[in-house]
Protein backbone atom coordinates (compact mmCIF):
# COMPACT_ATOMS: atom_id res chain seq x y z
CA UNK A 1 0.00 0.00 0.00
CA UNK A 2 2.77 2.44 0.93
CA UNK A 3 4.67 1.95 -2.38
CA UNK A 4 1.47 2.76 -4.28
CA UNK A 5 1.07 6.02 -2.35
CA UNK A 6 4.69 6.94 -3.04
CA UNK A 7 4.18 6.06 -6.71
CA UNK A 8 1.18 8.40 -6.92
CA UNK A 9 3.10 11.21 -5.20
CA UNK A 10 6.04 10.59 -7.56
CA UNK A 11 3.76 10.95 -10.56
CA UNK A 12 2.28 14.17 -9.14
CA UNK A 13 5.77 15.53 -8.48
CA UNK A 14 6.74 14.82 -12.09
CA UNK A 15 3.61 16.57 -13.38
CA UNK A 16 4.26 19.47 -10.98
CA UNK A 17 7.84 19.82 -12.21
CA UNK A 18 6.71 19.87 -15.83
CA UNK A 19 4.11 22.55 -15.08
CA UNK A 20 6.65 24.72 -13.24
CA UNK A 21 9.28 24.17 -15.92
CA UNK A 22 6.96 25.09 -18.78
CA UNK A 23 5.94 28.27 -16.97
CA UNK A 24 9.56 29.21 -16.35
CA UNK A 25 10.65 28.27 -19.87
CA UNK A 26 8.03 30.58 -21.37
CA UNK A 27 9.48 33.54 -19.47
CA UNK A 28 13.18 32.87 -20.00
CA UNK A 29 15.15 35.24 -22.25
CA UNK A 30 16.91 34.01 -25.38
CA UNK A 31 20.22 33.82 -23.48
CA UNK A 32 19.85 32.33 -20.02
CA UNK A 33 22.28 33.47 -17.33
CA UNK A 34 23.34 31.05 -14.57
CA UNK A 35 25.37 33.40 -12.41
CA UNK A 36 25.03 36.95 -11.13
CA UNK A 37 28.79 37.63 -11.36
CA UNK A 38 30.65 39.41 -14.13
CA UNK A 39 31.96 36.14 -15.59
CA UNK A 40 28.48 34.65 -15.84
CA UNK A 41 27.72 31.38 -17.55
CA UNK A 42 25.32 31.95 -20.42
CA UNK A 43 23.45 29.30 -22.41
CA UNK A 44 20.78 29.45 -25.05
CA UNK A 45 17.19 28.94 -24.03
CA UNK A 46 16.88 25.86 -26.22
CA UNK A 47 19.94 24.24 -24.64
CA UNK A 48 18.47 24.83 -21.18
CA UNK A 49 15.19 23.27 -22.29
CA UNK A 50 16.68 20.12 -23.83
CA UNK A 51 19.25 19.64 -21.08
CA UNK A 52 16.64 20.02 -18.32
CA UNK A 53 14.13 17.72 -19.95
CA UNK A 54 16.82 15.11 -20.62
CA UNK A 55 18.11 15.11 -17.04
CA UNK A 56 14.63 14.90 -15.54
CA UNK A 57 13.57 12.19 -18.01
CA UNK A 58 16.63 10.05 -17.25
CA UNK A 59 16.23 10.42 -13.48
CA UNK A 60 12.52 9.61 -13.60
CA UNK A 61 13.06 6.71 -16.03
CA UNK A 62 15.16 5.10 -13.32
CA UNK A 63 11.88 4.37 -11.53
CA UNK A 64 10.90 1.96 -14.29
CA UNK A 65 14.36 0.40 -14.49
CA UNK A 66 14.58 -0.17 -10.74
CA UNK A 67 11.03 -1.51 -10.55
CA UNK A 68 11.90 -4.11 -13.21
CA UNK A 69 15.10 -5.09 -11.40
CA UNK A 70 13.53 -5.34 -7.92
CA UNK A 71 10.20 -7.00 -8.63
CA UNK A 72 10.35 -9.43 -5.72
CA UNK A 73 11.35 -7.05 -2.96
CA UNK A 74 9.15 -6.45 0.07
CA UNK A 75 8.21 -2.94 -1.05
CA UNK A 76 10.51 -1.09 1.33
CA UNK A 77 13.14 -0.42 -1.30
CA UNK A 78 10.66 0.63 -3.97
CA UNK A 79 8.92 3.02 -1.57
CA UNK A 80 12.30 4.46 -0.58
CA UNK A 81 13.31 4.83 -4.22
CA UNK A 82 10.08 6.58 -5.14
CA UNK A 83 10.68 8.95 -2.23
CA UNK A 84 14.20 9.63 -3.48
CA UNK A 85 12.93 10.52 -6.94
CA UNK A 86 10.22 12.74 -5.40
CA UNK A 87 12.91 14.66 -3.53
CA UNK A 88 15.02 14.94 -6.69
CA UNK A 89 12.00 16.36 -8.54
CA UNK A 90 11.58 18.89 -5.73
CA UNK A 91 15.26 19.81 -6.06
CA UNK A 92 14.85 20.26 -9.81
CA UNK A 93 11.90 22.58 -9.14
CA UNK A 94 14.01 24.70 -6.80
CA UNK A 95 16.83 24.92 -9.35
CA UNK A 96 14.42 25.95 -12.09
CA UNK A 97 12.93 28.54 -9.75
CA UNK A 98 16.40 29.89 -9.00
CA UNK A 99 17.20 30.21 -12.71
CA UNK A 100 13.87 31.95 -13.22
CA UNK A 101 14.58 34.47 -10.45
CA UNK A 102 18.10 35.06 -11.71
CA UNK A 103 16.87 35.87 -15.21
CA UNK A 104 13.74 37.79 -14.27
CA UNK A 105 15.55 41.08 -13.73
CA UNK A 106 13.82 41.66 -10.40
CA UNK A 107 15.67 42.54 -7.24
CA UNK A 108 15.52 39.53 -4.99
CA UNK A 109 17.31 38.51 -1.83
CA UNK A 110 18.95 35.25 -2.86
CA UNK A 111 19.70 34.43 0.77
CA UNK A 112 16.10 33.30 1.25
CA UNK A 113 16.24 30.94 -1.71
CA UNK A 114 19.52 29.42 -0.54
CA UNK A 115 17.73 27.88 2.43
CA UNK A 116 15.32 26.09 0.10
CA UNK A 117 18.07 24.82 -2.20
CA UNK A 118 20.30 23.64 0.64
CA UNK A 119 17.25 22.27 2.44
CA UNK A 120 16.29 20.15 -0.57
CA UNK A 121 19.85 18.85 -0.86
CA UNK A 122 19.81 18.02 2.84
CA UNK A 123 16.53 16.13 2.44
CA UNK A 124 18.02 14.11 -0.43
CA UNK A 125 21.07 13.20 1.68
CA UNK A 126 18.97 12.34 4.74
CA UNK A 127 16.63 10.19 2.66
CA UNK A 128 19.63 8.45 1.07
CA UNK A 129 21.01 7.35 4.41
CA UNK A 130 17.55 6.60 5.79
CA UNK A 131 17.10 3.21 4.09
CA UNK A 132 20.41 1.70 5.27
CA UNK A 133 19.73 2.93 8.80
CA UNK A 134 16.21 1.47 8.68
CA UNK A 135 17.43 -1.88 7.41
CA UNK A 136 20.23 -2.09 10.00
CA UNK A 137 17.83 -1.22 12.81
CA UNK A 138 15.32 -3.77 11.54
CA UNK A 139 17.99 -6.45 11.42
CA UNK A 140 19.04 -5.81 15.03
CA UNK A 141 15.53 -5.43 16.39
CA UNK A 142 14.04 -8.53 14.78
CA UNK A 143 13.86 -11.54 17.07
CA UNK A 144 14.82 -14.89 15.69
CA UNK A 145 12.36 -17.72 16.15
CA UNK A 146 13.54 -20.82 17.95
Secondary structure in CASP SS format (residue, H / E / C, confidence):
PFRMAT SS
TARGET T0000
AUTHOR 0000-0000-0000
METHOD secondary structure of the structure
MODEL  1
X C 1.00
X H 1.00
X H 1.00
X H 1.00
X H 1.00
X H 1.00
X H 1.00
X H 1.00
X H 1.00
X H 1.00
X H 1.00
X H 1.00
X H 1.00
X H 1.00
X H 1.00
X H 1.00
X H 1.00
X H 1.00
X H 1.00
X H 1.00
X H 1.00
X H 1.00
X H 1.00
X H 1.00
X H 1.00
X H 1.00
X H 1.00
X C 1.00
X C 1.00
X C 1.00
X E 1.00
X E 1.00
X E 1.00
X C 1.00
X C 1.00
X C 1.00
X C 1.00
X C 1.00
X C 1.00
X C 1.00
X C 1.00
X E 1.00
X E 1.00
X E 1.00
X H 1.00
X H 1.00
X H 1.00
X H 1.00
X H 1.00
X H 1.00
X H 1.00
X H 1.00
X H 1.00
X H 1.00
X H 1.00
X H 1.00
X H 1.00
X H 1.00
X H 1.00
X H 1.00
X H 1.00
X H 1.00
X H 1.00
X H 1.00
X H 1.00
X H 1.00
X H 1.00
X H 1.00
X H 1.00
X C 1.00
X C 1.00
X C 1.00
X C 1.00
X C 1.00
X C 1.00
X H 1.00
X H 1.00
X H 1.00
X H 1.00
X H 1.00
X H 1.00
X H 1.00
X H 1.00
X H 1.00
X H 1.00
X H 1.00
X H 1.00
X H 1.00
X H 1.00
X H 1.00
X H 1.00
X H 1.00
X H 1.00
X H 1.00
X H 1.00
X H 1.00
X H 1.00
X H 1.00
X H 1.00
X H 1.00
X H 1.00
X H 1.00
X H 1.00
X C 1.00
X C 1.00
X C 1.00
X C 1.00
X C 1.00
X C 1.00
X H 1.00
X H 1.00
X H 1.00
X H 1.00
X H 1.00
X H 1.00
X H 1.00
X H 1.00
X H 1.00
X H 1.00
X H 1.00
X H 1.00
X H 1.00
X H 1.00
X H 1.00
X H 1.00
X H 1.00
X H 1.00
X H 1.00
X H 1.00
X H 1.00
X H 1.00
X H 1.00
X H 1.00
X H 1.00
X H 1.00
X H 1.00
X H 1.00
X H 1.00
X H 1.00
X H 1.00
X H 1.00
X C 1.00
X C 1.00
X C 1.00
X C 1.00
X C 1.00
END
